[in-house]
Amino acid sequence: MKKRVTSLVLVALLILSSFSFAFADETGITAITIIHTNDIHGRIEEDSYNNVMGLAKIAALIKEAKEANPNTLVLDAGDVLHGMPIVNISKGENALNVLEAAGYDYMTIGNHDFNYGKERLFELRDMSGIGMLCANVLDEEGKPVFTPYTIEEMDGVKIGIFGLATPETMYKTSPLNVEGLTFADPVEISKEMVEELKDQTDVIIALAHIGLDESSVITSKAIAQEVDGIDVIIDGHSHTLLEEGMIVNNTLIAQSGNYDKNLGYVDISVQDGEVIEKTARLVSAEAAANTEADPELAAIIEEINSKK
């Protein structure tokens, strides 16, 4: 009987140890996964002809990622609420509901997210189960109109995420949509955010609708060059496809193109409060062709279509 009890204890210990090593290995390295999209422009439905993955399939991939690593965050870098009849008909609410059901955690604000007017965007902000982060959109008193940043903790690793919107929003939506708002300098705001977050967090992420188009007033590359301390920029606006990301001044810039033709992944390794490795990769619609759409989200999208 004593041997039997001892054997059962050993088996239990082996099972527990296998779970503990799944997310933080014996070296004390914690793996964090960031799944990201940008510039969906309302394309929440799958369109295989145009290589659009659709949010039901993305939801299935998100579930797979979270099963593999519960330390997973899902982010969108803006321009998601407007662009196709399925989301335009509800003035963005359908897009938000689908993103939330798919498992998204946070988004930042793209210029086209203002297309329904700022008051409607504020309504969506207040009803959303997804955090809308943006530090540089200010009201007439100079106060942010969205939550500037958040801090998430995963397996003891503290992750600071702040949002940025392009100043080009002032003329890349109707000026009436942003009347009374100021888009502060993303570089200066980023410096303020890093100063605010550096002693509170182990990882700093900028969720930015800024882009890499050199003709723009500001680029994410310029922010990375001028602001020390940002570990990762999850980017949008320029519809740039970065298959393995771009390293600038020790900042990894990641962007997944547009129209959910690709799903972005950033893998971050943290040890003793320091980022020791960060890599970016993409999964294309073609590569995910055999992935089955999440049935619950597919049903939500079908219900939305039935009410159009």
C-alpha positions, 0 to 999 in steps of 0.5 A: 500500500505504501508503494502504491501511494508513493507511486501515485504521488510521483505521478501527480508530481510529474503531471503538475511539473508538465503543466508548470513548464508549459508557459515558463520553462526551467530557465525562468523564461516566460513566453508572451504571444501577441496576435495582431491585425490592422486595417481590416476596414470592415472585412469581418467576413471570409472572402477566399477569392480575395484571400480575406481570412475573416474574423470567424477563421481568425477566432479559431486561430486565436483559440489555438494560440491561447491553448498553446500559450495562455499568455496571449494578447490580441490587438488591432491597430485601427481602421476596423470599424468602417468600410463594408456594408456589414459594419457600416449599417450599424455604424461600427457596432457590428465590427466591435461585437465580432472583435469582442467575440473573437477574443480581441483585448485592445485596439487603437483608433484609425483615421477611418474609425472616426468616419461616423463622427467623433460622438459615435466613436465615443458611444462605441468606446463606452459600449465596447468590451474591447479596450480602446487605447490612444494617448495622443487624441486630446480634447479642448482641455488637452485631456485624452479622450481615450484611455492612454495606456493599460498594464496587463500582467501574465505569469508575473510579467507586466506588459504596458500597452499605449495607443497612438493615432496618426495626426493625418486623421485631421484630413484623412477623415472629414474635418467635421468628424474630429472637430474640437480634437487635437492629435498630439505629436506621437514622438513626444507622447511616446516619450511620455508613455515610456517614462510613465511605464518603464518603472511599472512594466517589463515590456512596453508595446505601442499600439499605433495607427501610424504606418511606414509610408515615408510621405506621411507626417510621421512614421513608426520607424521615426518613433522607434528611432527617436524614442528609446524603450519601446519593445514592440510597435504593433503598427497600422495605417500604411498597409505594409506587409512585414513578414518578419517585422523590422528592427529599429533602435531595438524596437520590433515593428510589426504590421500585417498588411491589410484586409485580414489577409494575414494574421500577425504573431509576435513572440516575446521571451522575458527573463528576470524582467528583461525582454531577451528575444522578440520575433514577428511572423505572419500566417497568410489566408492561404496558409490558413485555408484548411483552418475551420472557422469558429462555429460560434463566431460564424453564427454571429456573423450569419445572424448579422447578415440575416438582419441587414 
